[in-house]
Amino acid sequence: MNYKYTTFAVLSTLLIIYLSSLPEYSILGRDSVAEQIVSNAVHIPAYAVLSFLWLRSFEIREGQQIDKRRNGFVFIALVFFAISDEIHQSFVPGRIASMFDVGLDVLGIGMGLAVYKILRLNAGGINR
């Protein structure tokens, strides 16, 4: 286990939980199209970074071969986390649960996994 990445992965997970605990807020104007686009678009990079950090945290040693079971476990665990986060939001005043948001989260998880694989397959890319 790579404890440096585990620390960042746990902190990122807690940050997502904290942000989803905040009551309704608006930066660009309540119910504006821009607000909807920004609030939805944030899901993808947030979960991409989260999945990348969790994948790195489960590496036992540098240069370890890609383990499909570990990657699958991280993917499935983060999908369940995304679903539970939306359920949690349904109890926060002014927030709603949305399967669309879960879909964006899953897209982000997949992108983080893809970036991880690309960097790992690249000659020494992630280990430099």
C-alpha positions in Angstrom: 0.0 0.0 0.0 1.3 3.4 -1.0 0.5 5.5 2.1 1.3 8.9 0.5 -1.4 8.3 -2.1 -3.7 6.7 0.5 -3.6 9.9 2.5 -4.6 11.9 -0.5 -7.3 9.4 -1.5 -8.9 9.5 1.9 -8.7 13.3 2.1 -10.3 13.6 -1.4 -13.0 11.2 -0.4 -13.7 13.2 2.8 -13.8 16.4 0.8 -16.4 15.0 -1.6 -18.5 13.9 1.5 -18.1 17.4 3.0 -19.1 19.2 -0.2 -22.1 17.0 -0.7 -23.2 17.8 2.9 -23.4 21.6 2.2 -27.0 22.9 1.8 -27.9 24.4 -1.5 -25.5 27.1 -2.6 -25.0 29.0 -5.8 -22.0 30.7 -7.3 -23.3 31.7 -10.7 -27.0 32.3 -9.8 -29.6 29.9 -8.5 -31.2 27.8 -11.3 -29.0 29.4 -14.0 -27.9 27.3 -16.9 -24.3 28.2 -16.1 -24.7 27.0 -12.5 -26.1 23.7 -13.7 -23.3 23.1 -16.2 -20.5 24.0 -13.7 -22.0 21.9 -10.8 -22.5 18.9 -13.1 -19.1 19.2 -14.8 -17.3 19.2 -11.5 -18.3 15.5 -11.0 -16.1 14.2 -13.8 -12.7 15.6 -12.7 -13.4 15.1 -9.0 -14.1 11.4 -9.5 -11.3 11.0 -12.0 -8.8 12.3 -9.5 -10.4 10.2 -6.8 -10.1 7.0 -8.8 -6.5 7.7 -9.8 -5.5 8.3 -6.2 -7.2 5.1 -4.9 -5.5 3.1 -7.7 -2.1 4.5 -6.8 -2.8 3.9 -3.1 -3.2 0.2 -3.7 0.1 -0.2 -5.4 2.3 -2.4 -3.3 5.5 -1.3 -4.9 6.7 0.9 -7.7 6.7 -0.7 -11.1 4.1 -3.3 -10.1 2.2 -4.8 -13.0 -1.4 -3.6 -13.5 -3.7 -5.8 -11.5 -7.2 -6.1 -13.2 -8.8 -7.4 -10.0 -7.6 -4.4 -8.0 -8.7 -2.0 -10.7 -12.1 -3.6 -10.9 -12.4 -3.5 -7.1 -11.6 0.2 -7.0 -14.0 0.9 -9.9 -16.9 -1.0 -8.2 -16.2 0.5 -4.8 -16.2 4.0 -6.2 -19.4 3.4 -8.1 -21.0 2.4 -4.8 -19.5 5.4 -3.1 -21.0 7.7 -5.9 -24.4 6.1 -5.4 -24.2 6.4 -1.6 -23.1 10.0 -1.9 -26.2 10.8 -4.0 -28.4 9.1 -1.4 -26.7 11.1 1.3 -27.4 14.3 -0.7 -31.1 13.5 -0.8 -31.1 14.1 3.0 -29.4 17.5 2.8 -31.7 20.5 2.6 -31.8 22.0 -0.9 -30.0 19.1 -2.5 -31.4 16.2 -4.5 -30.2 12.8 -5.5 -29.6 12.4 -9.2 -28.8 9.3 -11.3 -27.4 11.7 -13.9 -24.8 12.8 -11.3 -23.9 9.1 -10.7 -23.4 8.7 -14.4 -21.0 11.7 -14.5 -19.2 10.2 -11.5 -18.9 6.8 -13.2 -17.6 8.6 -16.3 -15.0 10.4 -14.1 -14.0 7.1 -12.4 -13.5 5.5 -15.8 -11.4 8.5 -17.0 -9.2 8.2 -13.9 -8.8 4.5 -14.5 -7.9 5.2 -18.2 -5.3 7.8 -17.2 -3.8 5.5 -14.6 -3.5 2.7 -17.2 -2.0 5.0 -19.9 0.6 6.3 -17.5 1.4 2.9 -16.2 1.8 1.4 -19.7 3.9 4.4 -20.8 7.5 3.5 -20.4 8.2 4.6 -16.8 5.6 7.4 -17.1 4.0 7.3 -13.6 7.1 6.1 -11.7 9.3 9.1 -12.6 
